Amino acid sequence: MPSFTVFKGSKEGKIVESTTTKPDLTDDQVLIKVTASGLCGTDEHYKHADMGLGHEGVGVVAEMGPNVKNLKKGDRVGWGYVHWSCSACDMCLSGRDQYCAKVQRYGEANFDQGSFASHAVWNESHIFRIPDNISDVEAAPLMCGGATVWTALHSYNIKPTDRVGVMGIGGLGHLAIQFAAKMGCEVVVFSSSDSKKDEAMKLGASEFIVTKNKKELDISKKINVLVVTTSFNPDWSVILPVLEPQSVIFPLTVDAGDFAIPQIPLIVGGHTIQGSIVASRPVHRSMVSFASHHGIKPITMEFPLTVDGITKAMDTLREGNMKYRGVLIPHHLHRLLPSVTKTPPNHHSIL
């Protein structure tokens, strides 16, 4: 196969179908035939760039370079936001390779390919096996969305005795609820309306708080961890009073603007604002294992992996109508009609 299909952004913001020449595989490179790709809000940020889109990829190993050691043809694998790191610096050697000074991340390197494609070439060192009890459709959103919330909950000493607040029930939030609940934490969900209350409780929430038009929140007990997954930052004057002293805030919302919070309540409360980005390789592996063992699965809407399908998926996400994570399926595998299907928790079609 001399080339493969890649879907790119463009200056006009339109999705463009392109082709990329398949390189001769060297070292531990692996050619992956894509079977599913998650759609992340970050993809929307790059749709005006001439680059291959998508970073929540799942597929099947099709070819291997000479130094591939642990994979074989036909293995199901996935990859995420980090494409490569040096494996030799202090960050890499201490299990924090997402902060490697030479790291190659989505939007910063490998502009000729992504997970919105028929195939992709990545290093064996930075791809992950998919367990048999997780389908391709379920696995794709875990490669970034799942890795992002799991890193926050797993890597900063969150304990089963903590009360974890999750702000927003969307692509990240509905996964954060499940991960925190299965860790043994009490989960308090903050949402603008009560329309998602029943679903949040089924996902593992212990308490549900409606925030819209509230100047004061009625909560049974304060929280000491807050995971912000909304597309905007909250009214901190309303949120800070429900935090225990020395709480940790994870602002996982991606916003190009400045992060602003009232300084005196922050200082008096002794709170920590903790930045966190995706997952290192060992943490990513632990996320997949934890999700497999505990049956953590995203709620998805499926779209064909075509120009029209990607456009429709991005429009659905931008308009706030995605429930909760879009997954793009290669056209020959997309057998379900209509082109967008909603799947309830733990009931996903295996394509």
C-alpha positions, 0 to 999 in steps of 0.5 A: 500500500503506497499511500493511505487516506488522511482527513485534514483541516484547512484554512477555511475550516473545512474538512479535506480528504488527502493522501499520505505516502506510507513510509518504509517502516523502520525501527519499532514503527507499526502500521495501524489500520484504523477501525475507530477514532474518537472526536475530542474538543481539541480537534475543533481547535485545529480544523483551520490548520493544514494537518491530519486531524484526530488523536483518539485512534484505535485499529489493527496492526497491519505491518511492523518494522524490524524492531517491533518486539511485543506486537503481531499482525492483527493485534488491536491497539490504540494511541492518544495525544502523545506520539513519541518521547525520548525515553531517556530524560528525567521526565521520561525515566520517572514516568512523566513522559508527557512532559518530556522536553522533546515530546511529540504531541498532537498539533505540534508534530506529525502533521501528515497524519492523525486518527481521522484516517484509513491508516496511521504509522506510530512507534510501538513504544507509544501505542497500547493494547486494547483488552478483548472486553472493550470494543473499538468504539468504546476504546477510542474515547478512552485514548484521550478523554479517559486518559485525561480524567484518569491522570488527574484522579490517579496521579495526584494522591486522590483517595477513596475517602475523598469527595470528588466534585465533577463539574459538567456531564460531557465527554470528559465529565461522564468518564470522570464520574465513572472512574472516581466512583469505581475508585471508591470516592463519593462523587458530587456532580455539578450541572447547570440543570437537572436534566442529566441527574438520573444518568449521572446517578446511574454512572456512579454519582452520590449527589447531584447539584444544580448550579444555574442561577444559584448564588449559593449551593445546597450541598450535604457535605463539602468536597475536597477535589474538583474536576472541571470538565465544562467548556467554560470556567465556573462562577468561582464565587459560588463554587469556592464556598463548597470546597473543604480547606486545601482542596485540589482543583483540576481545570481540565477545560481547554481555554485559550484565555487566562485562568481567573479565580478570586485570590483571597478565597484561594489563599485563605482556603489553601487550595491547589490549582493543579494543571494536568495533561493527558497521561504518561505511558504507564498511567495510560496503561493503568487507565486501560486496565482499570477501565477493563476491570471495572467495566468503564465505558463511554456513552457514544454517538457514531458517525462515518469516517468521511468528510461529511461524517466528520463535518457532522460530528464536529457540528454536533459537538460545537452545537452542544448536542454530542452525547457524550463522545463522538466516534468516527467509524470507517465507512465500510464498517459503519453499518448502522443507520441512521448515521448518528446513533446514541448508545446508552451506558454499557450497551454498545454495538461492536462493529 
